[in-house]
């Protein structure tokens, strides 16, 4: 990533992909966190920490999501 903006765009795009398979309740939880956090004011390290700490709690791991889609 060349800039904080590119990193932010990547994180948003990746998160959108991951939440497509979430339940409505899980989606609402994520959206509340994302919309109440001042992401525009964060630097790259803060964005990565935010994603790891908060968003990662509700997003399924890649292998779990893939396994769920196969069933």
Secondary structure by P-SEA (a helix, b strand, c coil): cccaaaaaaaaaaaaaaaaccccaaaaaaaaaaaaacccccccaaaaaaaaacccccccccaaaaaaaaac
